[in-house]
Amino acid sequence: MATKKEIALTSEELSVLNNSYPVSEESERISLPKFGMLSKDITEETGTGKNKKISVIEAAGTFYTERDLGEKKDGKSIWTKEFIGEAAEIIVCFERKQLRKFDKSLEKFISSNVYDNKDQVISLFLDKQVIKKGTADFLQSMYPALTAKGKPTSDLKEETILFVIYKSELYQFTLSQSSKYEFKSYKKGLNPSTVLTLITGSEDRTAGSNTYKATLFQSVRNITKSELDLVTEFQGGLKDKV
């Protein structure tokens, strides 16, 4: 993203980013290309019986971008994936949250608008209709559950949504629950918008019979002046929309 000749940011320029990173408390939905990581292998099964063969098409831990290129199937838009590889360098310029749950009985998702803190009153949607309003804690209490260790939790999970710059373009990156906690640890004492971040996949992890990978985050260096201009441009645009 940068050349070696560029000069490091001043403390004043870093201060601008520190003041810009917190997001607004409005809740308008925005649509951006998506950034993601495969938590499990994409496989293809061929043959039958003794000749049955399972091949890995794309391995878990592979990052990808996904965007709407206008393709449709049965009247519905199909987003096209482009696979990047097992590592990528990004800048995290914004962070928000959303509640989300898949209702198996309805075979539909229940989700909230995006929000920034636990004090906000947010809406819960099903089929684009508001079914309940309240704080995140209140809405989660409507869907009680227990962890594998018997601790109280909720089936309405809080997801972390990152707005990231990859190759000078802005993407929306929704983290898995495991990746969410990796990012939470990563940003302790660190403003993610001030650094170039290397993301990779973790070693295989298991939860019961489930094997998966999580996203790991590592600071590479402080961003440069040209990257600062890009971050502040996108932050300003996001604040106007959200």
Secondary structure, DSSP 8 states (H G I E B T S, - for coil): ---TTS-B--HHHHHHHHHHSS--S--------EEEE-SS-EEEEES-GGG-EEEEEE-TT-EEEEEEEEEEETTEEEEEEEEEESEEEEEEEEEEEEEEEEETTTTEEEEE--BSSTTS-EEEEETTEEEEEE-HHHHHHTSEEE-TTS-EEESSEEEEEEEEEETTEEEEEE--HHHHHHHHHHTTT--GGGEEEEEEE-S-EEETTEEE--EEEEEEEE-BHHHHHHHHHHHHHHHHH-
